[in-house]
Amino acid sequence: MSTRIVEVNAIPLARYLDKTFQGGTYSITSRFTLVTQVRLENGVCGETFGGDEECCQKEIADIINGPYQDLLVGQDVFSIERCWDAMFQCQPPSLSNRGIHTIDLANKSIIMQAIAAVDIALWDAIGKVSERPLYKMLGAYRDEVPVIAIGGYHEVGKGEKEFRDELLCYKKAEIAGIKMKVGRLTTAEDAERVRFVRETVGNDFVIACDANQAWTVQQAVAFSQLVRKYNIRWLEEPVQWYDQLRSLAQVRAANGIPVVAGQGEISRFGCRDLVLAGAVDILNVDATIAGGITEWRRIAGMASSFNVGMAHHEEPQVAVHLLSSISHGLYVEIFHNPERDPLWFELPAVRPQIKNGYMLVPQGPGLGLPLQEKVIDRYRASVAV
């Protein structure tokens, strides 16, 4: 039966958190996401969720349900490059009024997130039609990926005891390490927190540090010097947003700790510039906001030719397939705390198994993570409270 596309549908979900989680430069109070479905003439439905967009969620969904559906209905799902290029070349009428440059870039970000959502659903459909897990469609370098927990947030009432309990919980769950938040305190205070983590979890536990663009070059270098003895796996987004290329390269040259960036990039072109500037050792591009699986794979291929590793910002439902499909993929990231990412625990009918520091890649067709309709209905943005 035909594998032509008959419907494209985006469903925005809004899930508010019961507490506030603070990183180096921000506070998190919600977990929004977008469920995207691509239905084929043969009855197969590609389905995914991803993105953590709150402010522009409606605009992203409107583009998918309007211009992109018009473009893709009638196309064969296996024409993935043609579908991607059609969306990339499209100028949605709602975003056609060019404003000042920064507003125009915001519009491009909306477009790339819309492309990402549809592209990932297309790939899920391809896997289901082919009756193969997605990572096997993409290369299947391995069938498990080391997993780290995003944590170390600042929370009301969280002290040393609570932080220790958090770390020991990760160990008990057989998670390989932590990507901990730094940048909210002084560099000396953050270095003390790193010391506390290392002494609590031991030398075989991965520690990565994420500053979320909090520091000047001098502060980032100072922090690196203080924590180098604790065997830090990487330093992520160490410098402030306005001079990324030059500043990241300066930190990388001075600190001896691998530098990670890329989660704020929305295309292969921005990632290319990071690599050519000598600014990164690792790219942590997020496929759910940067053009989907098709664009992520282009970036990964480029990175490999420069000996740059590939990580992935959050979204383990997609990341585990991508990182397992290439030789230079690193850690899949999860929020182990259901209070921080309740949709990871509520939306998939099953979640990948974690064992001995690794997440096992789902073996079902496509993404291998069927979604629960009752959860989708509960958190639809139009009815969420």
C-alpha positions, 0 to 999 in steps of 0.5 A: 500500500502507498507510503504517501503522506495524507496528514500532518498534525501538531499537538502542543502540550503544556505541563507546569511544574510544581517547583522552580529549578534554577540553573546558571542563568535561568529558572525553569517552571514548566515543561512544554512539548509538541507532539507531531504526527505524520499519517500515511495512506497505508495506515502507519502513523509516525509520531514524536514529541520534542522541544521545550518551547513555551513562548512560541509553541502556538506559532510552531504548531500553526506552521506545521498544521498549515503551510507544512501540511499543505506542502507534504500531503501527497509526498512519499515519506521516503523522500525525506530530503525533498520534504526537508528542503520543501519546508526549509524553502517555504516562507510561512505567511505568518512570519513573512513580515521582516522585522529588525534582525534579531526578530527575524532570527527569532522567526527562523528559530520557529521555522527550524523547530517546526521543520524538526518536529515534522522531520522526526515524525517522518523518520519514525514513520519510515522506521515503522514502514520498514519495521526496523528501529530508527538507529538501525536505519541510521547506521547502528554503530552500537545498541546502547549509549552511556547516560548522564543525568542533568541535575545539580539545580538550585532549588528552594530548601535544597542543601548539602544533604539533599544534594548528596541524596540526589547524587546517590540516587543517580548511582543507585539508578546505574546512571553513569554521571551528572551534568551539573549546573554551575554559573549561578554562584562565584567560581570558587563556590561552584568549584566547591560544589564540584569537589563535593560531587566528586567526593560523594560519587567517587572517581568512576562517576562522570562529571560534566559542568554546564554554565549556561553562558554565565561567565566571562572568559576570565571567570571560565578559565578561573573555574577550569583551573580550580576544578581540573583536578576533579577530572571534569568530562567537559565544560558546557556553554561557559561564556556569555552569549554575545561573543561566543566564537572568539570567547569559546576558542579562548577558553578552549585554548586556556583550560585543558577541559573539553568545551561543549556548545551548540544547543543554541544553534538551529542549523548546520551553518551555525555549527560549522562556524563553531567548528571552524573557529576552533571553539568546540571539542563537542557539539551538543546540537538538539535535533528537536529544535535544529532541523530534526534528524536530517539536519543533525546527521549532516552536522554529525558528518561535518563534525567527524571530519574535524574530530569533534564529538557529538552530544545531544541536548536533552530529549533522550527519546530522539538522542538515544537513536542518533548517538547510537548510530555514529562512532563519535556519539557521546552521552544521552542526557535525561532528567532523572527527577520526575518533578523536572521532566514529568512528560518523560515519565508520563508520555511514553508508554514505555521508557528505555532501560538503563543498565550499568551506566548505559541506556539501551536503544529501544528495539521497536520500529521507528523511535520505539516509544509509543505515546499515551493518548490519555496523556496527550489529551490531558495536557493539550495546550488548549485545555491545560491549566 
